[in-house]
């Protein structure tokens, strides 16, 4: 349920990241900008492909890439890179010392638990660990995700982008069974609707307003398959 609440926060304030260590949301100063200009950032500092169920990743991409807010991806996420993406920098002198001190203070709980296992942001090895393995992109699983992402972006370009000017967020609702619904009023007065089951179990289809032309997903009956995302507009 916590992950569903995370999506609700994102829809309500599109520039949204989550500090998983202390479960506190962080919003940027872009919150007051028109929602069509706000980036849609869902990141944790590591690639989700290294820790999450592939079906959950596919569902998250289908939600993120077709929602009106601007989606943002880390390098390599388009094909599901499993390379870690730790924070790194090459500061010198007092600034370098301040970075080390600040990170130890902000993430004291992690240093207490993991100690020297936490990468030093200023160590060359930390930077080198984040270098992409480009051969990974040629693997069948990576190619499949890349094709899916390209398909989603093509739909976004055709169905979402032309309607962004003047688009406004409507409402979103999360159910205990993992069902997420949301809608937006687009710039041409069409309504963009989302119905997603962000869980590993079937959920009852209780939505009676999921109308419009299907642009992603499938026709639904009384049940919504696990990790499935469905978008309509009209």
N, C-alpha and C positions, 0 to 999 in steps of 0.2 A: 504493500500500500504506500510505503514511503516514496517509492520511485514514481508512482502515479501522481502523488502530491507535487513532486518535482516538476512534472510536466505541466501541471496547473500553474505553478509559479512562473514557468517559462512563458506560457501563453499570455499571462496577465502582464508580464514585464519582460519583453523578449530578450534583453541582454541579461542573462542569468547564468551564473555558474554556482556549483555547490561545493562547499568545503567539506569533503566527506569525513575529515578527521574529527570535526566538532559539530557537523551537521548544521552549520550556519550558512544561509544563503548570502551571496555577495552580488550586488547590483552595481553597474557602472553609472557614471554620470550621464550616460545616454538615455536614461530612463524617461526623461522628459521630452525626448525627440519624437517626431511622428513614428508610429510603429512600423511603417513601411521602410524606414531607414535603419531601424535597430538591428544589430547582428543577432543571430540565433546561435548561441555558443553552448555546446554541451560537451564539456571536457573535464578531465580529472588530472591531467599531467602524465597519464600513461595511456597507451592505446587500449581502447575497450576490447579489441579483438584478442588481447592476451589474457583477459580475465572473464569475459562474458560468453554466454551461450550464443552461438552464431545466429540462431533464429531470433533471439532478442535483439541482436545488432541489426538484422535485416528490418525488424519492425521499427526500431528507433530511427533508422535512416529514412524509412518511408514516411514516418511522422515528421521528422525534421526537414526533409528536403521539399515537402509539398506544403508546409505551413507558410503563411505569408511572410513572416520575418526572415531576414537574410540568413541562410545557413552558413556555418563556418566549420571547416574540417581541418584537423592537423594534417601535415604532410604524411602521405601514405595511407591515411584512413580510407581513401577512395577504393583501395583494394584490400583493406583489412590487415595492414601491416601489424606484426606482433613485436616490432622493435619498441623498446621503452622510450619515453620522451621526458626524461628528467629535466628539471630546471638547470641551466648552465649559463655561465658568463665568464668574461675574461678581465674583470676589473682588477685594478692594482691598488696597492697602498691602503690608505684609510678606508676607501670605499669597499675594497675587498673584505677587509676586517669587519666592516659594518654589515655586509651581506651575510657573512658567516654567523655573526652574533645575532643578527635579526632572525635568521632562519632557525637557529637553535632556540631562540625565545618563542617564536610563533609556533614551532612544531616540537615543543619540549616533550610532549607525550611520546612522540615518535622516537626522539633521541633516547628517551628513557627506556623505551622498549627494544629498539633495534641498534642503538649505539652506532658503531662505525660502519654498519651495513648501509646506512643512508649515504647516498652519493654526495661527495663534496662538490658544490656547484661550480667551484673554481678549478677543479682538477681537470686536466686535459682528457683523462680517461672517461669522465662523465660526458663530455662533449662527444667523444668518439663512440660511446655506447648508444648515442641517439642517431647515428648515421644509418640511413635506410639501407636495407638489403634489397637492391633493385631486382635481383634474381627472383626474389619472393613473388614479385608481381606476375611472373610467368606461370606460377602454379595454377592448376585448374580451379581451386577454391577462390584464389585471388581474382582470376579472370571472371569468374561467375559474379563476384561482388562488384567488380568494376563495370560489367555490363548492366547490372541492376541499377547501379548509381547513375550511369549514363542514361538509362531509360527514365529514371525518375527526374533527372535534370531536364530531359527533353520535354517531359510532361509539364514540369514547372515553367519552362520557357514558353510553352504553347498556351497553357491554361491559367497560370497564376500571374506571371509577370505582367501581361497586358492589363490586368485588372488591379494592380497594386495601388496606383494613385487614388487616394481617398479611401482605401480599405480600412476597416475598423474591426477590432476584436469584439465578439459578441459575448459568449459565455463558454465555460468548460465545466465538466462534471466528471468525477471519478467515483466508481462503485467499488465495493469491497472485493468483488470477484475479479478485478483487474480491468473492467470495461471503462474505457475513456471516450467521452464524447465532447465535441467542441464545434463551434461555428463562428464564422466571420462574415461580415457584410463587405463585399468587395466593391471596388470603385465603380463598377457598372451596375450595381444594385443586385448582382447575383449573390447567392448565399453559398459559401464554401463550407462543407460539413465533413467532419471526421468521426469515424467510429472505429475504435481499435481495442483489441483484446491484448493487453500487455501482461499476460500471464501464461503459464504453461498448461492451463486447463481450459476446456470449453466454457463459455459463458452464455447465459440466456440473452437473446437479443430482445431487449426491452425498449429499444428506441422506436418511436412511432413517427419521428420527423426526419428520418434519414432519407431525404428525397433529392432528386436532381440527377444529372448525368454522371454515371460512374466513370471516374478518371483513373482510379487505382483500386485494386482489390477485386472482389468477386461479389456476385449476387448472394445475398444471405437469406437463410430461412429463419427458423426459430433459435438456432444456435450460432454462436460466433466462434470460429476455430481459434485455438491458442496461437499467440504471437501473430495475429493477422491484423492488417491495417487496411481500411477502406475509406476512400475519399469520393465525395460527390460534389457537384457544383451545378447550380441552376436557380 
